[in-house]
Amino acid sequence: MIIGIDGNEANVHEKVGVSVYTIEMLRYFHAHSTQKTQFIVYLREKPLPDLPKESAFFKYKVVRGSALWRDVMFPLELYKNPVIDVLFCPAHYSPRFCPVPIVVTIHDTSYLYFKNEFLKKDLYKLTNWSAHSIKRAASIITVSDSTKKDVIKKLQDSSKKGTHHT
């Protein structure tokens, strides 16, 4: 199995929250990569030095792009070079179009309750892009029982997709 990962959240100089989660997931995947379970980490820019080093079964693929990366450049790459079996998106957002099943992590749903605490552009992304990711996902990972309950009650459609609390 080859698992694709959107690693952009980890490929930043100052890591907080979701960035820390993402780099720790990359470190875990790197340590557990084998011929049977391989990983391709997709990035907009070359990997920073603190990301895990490439190995035989853990590779980076740089897909250049602009603000349209998530919805145009990245999906284009996935359709043009169909090598992965599943895509893991560790930060709420997934591409609008994807040729393989998606697993997405939803970290928090506070934006549903405290709308005034968010910048308008961030609230827009969290509200719309998270809803799309949840709807499109084959499986959803949540980081708390509270988030899991919100996803099931307020955001997830009536499908039988799995929501897993880690």
Steps between C-alpha positions, in 0.01 A plus 500: 500500500623849420360776720512859381523777757441873470806604700479877455399575859828345620711680240499835681770672704290567811296198598198525726187289543419323175858542377633312803239226451592469134877479552453244778280293266769526230764381749279207597432406138869531416592265786235248392545511124561163336478348157139408583411846636665783311446875525515792260485841666369773269635852553479839328868570570807284563504340847653701782797340680297400809267272303589130500758407238395304195551125507424212268135498607447864610526760223417865436331631187509875447201628304543869434197723509334813624188561704335246267732222616242306702227511236694502171871420507490224763199314355650530152813327628294224662308434176809531276713266711261258671740323734331529842225281641369746761561865589547618859422868565604585857358852517123532436541564128507260207500553124163548334583229248699190579522162325549303824329478840585778745561481875477842668576617853262750660672660795240736634149628437512814713436702184142369514446663841731800516477653154601846625835366620620425145617720217239497222731326252592232758136449597408464134768235447417311818127507431499420130818306442455285812142419403616397153782287642265326742247434225767366262699295754491122506606520864533780755742526791410732787727602785235502772165345585344847491621559144382153401152572635486835316611342174238227529218729618562821308725427205496140384238389254293190559752267336662221697849640481725433795587775746791405720615678813876476558 
